Amino acid sequence: MKRLSPARAEEIALACLGWLAGNEDLLPVFMGATGLAAEDLRASAEDPHFLGSVLDFLLMDDAWVMAFCRDTGLPFELPFQARQMLPGGEQVHWT
């Protein structure tokens, strides 16, 4: 499996943000979870930490992941791989 670049991970997270913005059911849930106002989304979209939180939100529910991937034509595992490449997404090894 080829590792994603951070730039590609950001592209995937931006696609996810766009998908969420167009989803009337999930957008209010996302906005409530982040505490952001609608006008803050555009500025936040340039922050890799915020983009990681976008993917964290998506990854909370397998049905959301599958819907996003179906709608964008991405493989189901790509959002998780992208999350790993953004700040805070490193896997924690407890041993």
N, C-alpha and C positions, 0 to 999 in steps of 0.2 A: 504494500500500500504506500503510495506516494504521500509525503507530508505536505500539508497545505502551507502556503506562505502566509505571513500575517496580513499582507495586502489582500489576498484572496479571502481570508477569513473575514476581513472587514467588509468586503463586497457581499459575502453571504449574509452577514449580520445586517447590512443596509437593505438587502432584499427582504430580509425578515421584517425589518422595521416598516418598510413599504407595505408588506403584506398585512402587518398588524394595523397600519393606518387605514387600510381599506376594509378592515373587518369590523363591522358595526357591533358585533357581540363582544369581541375580545379587546378592542381598543380601550373601552372604558375600564376594563379590568386591568389592563397594562398600565394605563395612566394612573389608576388608583394605587397600583403596586409600586410605581416609581415615584409618585408624588409630584411629577412634572406637570406643568401647564402645557397646553397645546403649542403655545408660542416658543416654549423651551426645547421642543423636539428637534427642530432644525439645527440649533446650535449644539445640542448634545450629540447629534449624529456624527460629529467630527471627533468625538472622544472615544478612543478604543475601549476604555473602561465601561462607558455607557453601552457600547455595542456588545460587550460581553454580557451585560445585564439583560440586553434584549434577547440574546440567545439563552441565557439562564431562564428567563420567563418562558420562552417557547418550549424549552426542554422539560418543563414541569409536567407536561401532559403529552403522552405519546400520540394522542389523537390530533393535537395541534401540530406536532412535528410532521405527522403523516399528511395532514391537510396542506401545510406549507410546502412540503416537498412535492406533493402531487400538483399543486397549483403552479409551482415554479419549475417543475421538471428536474429537480435535484434528487440525488440518491438519499434515502432515509438516514444514512449514517453521517451525511455531510454537516448538518448543524452541530452535532456533537464534536466532530473533528475540528470545525471552525472555532467552537468555544474553547477548545484546548489551546488554540494558537493566540488567543487574545489575553490581555492581562487578567490574572486571577483564575485562569482556566487550567493551570498546570495540575496534573494529577498528583494527589497527595499520597505518599508512600509511608505507611505507619510503621513499617518494620525497618 
